Amino acid sequence: MYAALRSVGAYVPKKILTNADLEKMVDTSDEWIFKRTGIRERHICENDEFTSDMGVKAAELAIERSGLEKEEIDMIVCATISPDYFCMPSTAAIISNKLGLNTVTAFDISAACTGFVYVLEVARAYIESGMKKNVLVIGSEKLSAITDFTDRTTCVLFGDGAGAAVLSATEDKSEAIIDVHTAADGSYGDFLMTPVGGTGNAHLSEFEKEASYIKMRGNETFKVAVRTLTKDVVQILEKNKIEKSEITHFIPHQANYRIIKAVGDALKLDEEQVVLTVHKYGNTSGASIPMAMNDLYENGKLKKGDLMLLDAFGGGLTWGSALVPFAGKK
């Protein structure tokens, strides 16, 4: 038994925060932001719109496109670092309830920007073991809730959004996810983190709101990201004896155009192979890869049989890559 990626879906909030808007909030400029990140705008949730709400909308679209009935989903895994609630209930459990699926396995994974690759690996393992047949995987992030909009080094980067996919069991090996690789190195944990909010810094007499925001050591993270992402892609291609020319779509985590370009150049990928959405969504962490997949699909560029190479790097530090044929039903 193999695991096939049957469908994708995504959702972004209506509100758009442009670089021009940020110029009025912090000491920055459209030129400065775009030159360093490649970002023009990002979508931002309203106060009463939550991570689970976005996840539900992306999930409903993915289920509809999968050709399955909603009741055929038997597991939900959500990648997020901006859950509706700290610790519990999980955002996946909330999503399952909002979908009317209250008896399925549902849990979250926290792997930051690599989250969607991690949930793919988990879903694949459950399906190939025979434990589950149809797994809904989601990356959903309301990063605006943990972003300090007085810190120009981070507030220009992050946006909100959700992406989802349905993985199903198949006996057709040509449809199967070929390989997924994930890893982590906690010794770099302080490169990208939220310092307050967990038991590592618990029970403060006065909660420091600003310390619960994303903090990043940008230059150090950039260097490690480029080196690690490039090495990881080389390894997964060599392991599976796949040539770069066989890759239809290289879909990296959409963190920063300079990182994406540096990795693409290092791998000598053709420009048309590299998928870019960072300019219009910013960094949406675990949601960015499925959102980019959905953009391809809705633009008619993701066809059945296309081979996708996914590559991500995030806080933890975590990283991962995956070789995924698109086995769409619709």
N, C-alpha and C positions, 0 to 999 in steps of 0.2 A: 504494500500500500504506500502511495506517495501523497504529498501535499501540493496542491495546485492553487495559484492565486487567481481567483475567478473574477474579481471585480474591485473597483476603487470608487471612492466618493470623497467629497470634501465640503467644507463650509467655512466661510469667513464672515465676520461681522460687517455690517453696513458702514460703520463709521471709519473713515480714513484719516490717518494722521500723516501729513506730508512733511517733508523737510522744511518747507516754508513755515509750517505751524511750529515746528521745533525751534526755529530761529527766534520765535517770540517767547519761548519758554526758557532757553538756556543760551549760553554764549557759543553759538555754532553757526554754520551756514550750509546751504544746500550743496555748494561746491565742496566744502570740507567733508561732509558726510558721504557724498557720492564718490569722491576720489578715494576715500579710505575703505568704503564698504560696498559700494555698488547699489546702495539702497536709495530709492526715491520716496517710497511711502510704505506704510504698514497699516493693518486693520486693527481696530481697538474695540473691545467689548463695552457695552453699556454696563452700568453698575449692577443691574439686575440680570445680567446674562452671565452664566457660569460655564466652567469647563465642561460639565456634563451636558449642558444644553447644546453646545457646539458639537460635542461627540455624538449626541443622538442624531442631529441633523446629517452629519457626515455618514453615520452608520445606516440610517434609513435609505440613503441614496445607494450606498454600497450593497445593501441587501436587495434592493429593488433590481439593481443591475446584475446580481449574481444568478438570477433565475430561480432562487430558493424562496420558499415561504418563510416568513419570519420565525415560525415555530420550529423550523429545522435547524436553527442555530443552537449549538449545545455548549458553547463556551464564549466568553467575552474577556479579552485582555486589553487593558488600556495603559498606554505609556504616557505619563505626565509627571511634571515637577511642580505643577500648579493645581493640585487637586481641589475639589470643592471644600473638603475638610481635611484638617491635619490628622493623620493616622486613620481615622475611621468615621463614617463608612467609606469604603473605597469609591472612587469615581466610577469604576466599572460596575459596582453594585448599583449605584444610583442610575447609571445609564441603562442597566438591565431592567430596572423597575420602570423607568420612563418608556422603555420599548415594550413593556408588558411581558418580559421574559424573567419571571421571578423564581424559576427553579433551575437556572443554568449556573455552571461554574463561572464566577466573575471575580477578577482581581486586577490590581494595578502593578505596574513595574516602574521603578524609578531609575532610569539610566540616562537622564538628561537628553541631550540631542541625539544620542544613539538609541533612544528608547524604541523607535519603530523597528529597528533591526533586531533588537532584543526580543520584541514580541513576536516577530516573524519566526525567530528560532524556537521560541516556546511553543507557538502554534504548530509549527512543523513537527516538533517532537511528539506532541499529543496526538496528532493525526497519524503519523507513521507508526506509532506504538499501537494504534487501534483504539485508543481511549476516547477519542472524539472524532466526529465526522465533518462538522462545519463550524469553523472558528471565526468569530468576528474580532479583528484586531483594529485598534484605534490609537491614534496619537492626537491628543487634544491639549491645548495650552492657552491659558489666560495669563500670559506673562506680564501684561500691563499691571496686574495686581501685585507683582513682586519686583517691579521696576521702579527705581528712584528717578523721577522725572526732573530732579535737580542735578543729576550726575550725567554730564554730557558724554562721558566715555561709554556709558551703557544704554542710556535712554534712546539713543539714535538707532540701536540695533534691533530691539525686540518688538514683536507683534503677536497678535492673537489669531487663532484659527484651529481647525481640526481636519484630520484626514482619516479615512478608514478603508479597510479591505476585508474581503471574505476569502478565507482559505478553505478548500474542501478536499476530501479524500478522492483519489483517483487511482486507477490501475494503469493508466497511460503514462509511462515514464517520460515521454516527450513533453508532457505538460508540467512535470514536477519541478519544484524548487531544487536547483542543483546543489547549492551549498550555502551555508550561513556561517559566518565567523564573528564571534564577539570576544571582547577582552576588556580588562580594566586595570588601572594602576593607581591605587589610592595614595601613593606617595606624592602625587601631584594634586591632591584634593583641594589645596588652597588656591589653585590657579583660577578656579571658577566655582563659586559657592554662594550659599545663603548662610551667613554666620550664625544667626539666631533663629530659634524656633523649635529645635530638637533637644534631646536630653544631653547632648554634648555641651550645651550652654543653657542649662535649664533653670527655671525657678528664679529668674532675676527679679529683684524687688521692684524695679521699674523697667518695663519692657521697652527696649530701644527699637522703635518702629523702623528706623532707617537701616538697622542691622539685619532686618529680615529681608532686605532687598538683595538682588543679585549683585555680587561683587566679582570683578574679573581683573586678572593680571593679563592685559591684552597682548602685549608684545611676547611674553613667554608662551602664552597659549597658542598664538599664531605659529611660532616656530615648531612647537611640538606637534601641532595639528597637521601641518604640511608634511613633515617627515613621517608621521605615523600613518596618515591616510594613504600616502603614496606606497609605503611599504606593505600595508595591508592589502591593497588592490593587487599589487604585483604577486603577493603570496597566494591569494585566492585564485587568480588566473593561472598561475603556474601549477598549483595543486590540481586543478581541474582540466589542465591542458587546453585552455581556451585562449585563442588569440584576441588581441584588442580589436581587430577588425570584425570579429564576430559579435561584438557588443553593439546593439542597436541604440540603446539609451544609457548613458552614464548619468545617474541621478545622485549627486552628492547632497549631503545636508546643506541647506541653504543658509549658511552663517555669514559669509562675507565673500564678495566677489574675488578679492585678492587671493583668498585661500583656494577657492574653486579653480581659479585660473592657474595658480601655481601647481596644483595637483594635476590638472589637465595637461599642462605643459610638460611636467615631469614624466607623465605617462605617454606623452606624444599622441594624445587623442585628437581626432578631428573635431573642429569646432561644432559641427552639426551633431556630433554624438553627445555633447555636454548639455544637460538640461539646466536652464537658469530661470528661477522665479524670485530670487532674493530682492530684485529691484522693486517688486510690487507688494511683497509680503513681509520683508525683513526676515529676521531669525525667529521662527516659530518652534524651535527646539524639536521635540519628538513628533510634531505635526508636519514638519517641513517636507520630508520625503514623500509621504502619501499625498500631500497637497500638490507637490510637483508632478507626481504620477497622474493625479486627477486632471491637472492642467493639460498634460499630454493627451489624455483620453478625450477630454472635452473639445480639444482642438483637432481631433481626428488623426493624431500622430502616433497613438499607441494602438498597435494592431495585434491580433492574436498571433502568438508565436514570436513576437519581438522579445529579444533577450535584454533584460535590464540589469545593470550593475549598480547596486546601491552601496553607498559609502558614507559613514558618519563618524563624528568625533564630538564628545561633549564632556560636561562636568563629571567628575568622578576620580580621575579622568577615565572615560569610557570610549571605546571605539568599536567599529564593526563594519562588515561588508557582507553583501549577499548577491548571489547570481540567481535571478528570478525570471523565468519565461512568463509572459503574460498569457494566461489561459482563459481569457474573457469569454463569457457566455453571451453578452450583449455588446 
